[in-house]
Amino acid sequence: MILLQSVSKRYATGQDALSGVDLSMAPGDMAFVTGPSGAGKSTLLKLIALIERPTRGQLVVNHQNLAAIGRRRVPYYRRQLGIVFQDHRLLHDRSVFANVALPLAIAGYREREMTRRVRAALDRVGLLHKEGALPITLSSGEQQRVGIARAVVNKPPVLLADEPTGNLDPTLSREIMGLLERFNQLGTTVLVVSHDLELISQLDRPILRLHQGRLVERTGALATEPARV
């Protein structure tokens, strides 16, 4: 679950990136966040991922109050999240397999279990046959699929995606969104930032629109909301 209560973020420059945002997602929900450039979309994900801290308000993810998580515990907290970036952030000197295995290697998984999980993740995104390839040899769509496989390889309960289709054509964009939907159908809570309103409007999922840091519109209903804490 993801719960934000009156969350605001003001940077040292005085810019208010978010102002009084309330959001409640139950386990297994999927929603999109949209809005113009500078609306606060990426800041919202950064707060959930503890890349940034809020100025005011409360965030709870998987029943953990993020304010109570100290700096040393942040890496352990992030193991519960899968994060998909627009620019892939793959290691181009390592194979597809090694890129997807990275979160498991950091977490100390044994080789046999790591191999099983990596191949299962690559199979789900249709790239098992590319496990030995270098990312530079892949298309943009395939690189994004590798990024998704890496994000879900440790079976996180929450998946965050920041403009995952921003560099892709419409056909590939729909395929990537379809992958995210499939992981949601397996029980993962999915929150996607996207500027592609035409695409996300076709997917019959709740859409949250930010404008100047405020949540100004909600289209569609999330599932039963988790209890406030």
Protein Blocks (a to p, Z undefined) as FASTA:
>chain_A
ZZdehiacddfkopafbghiacdddehiacddeddehilmmmmmmmmnomaccfbdcdde
ehiafklpcfklmmmmmmmpccddfklopafkbcfklmmmmmmmmnopafklmmmmmmmm
mmmnopmmmmmpcfklpcfklmmmmmmmmmmmnopabdcdehkllmpcfklmmmmmmmmm
mmmmnopacddddfblmlmmmnopacdddeehiafbdedjdddddddZZ
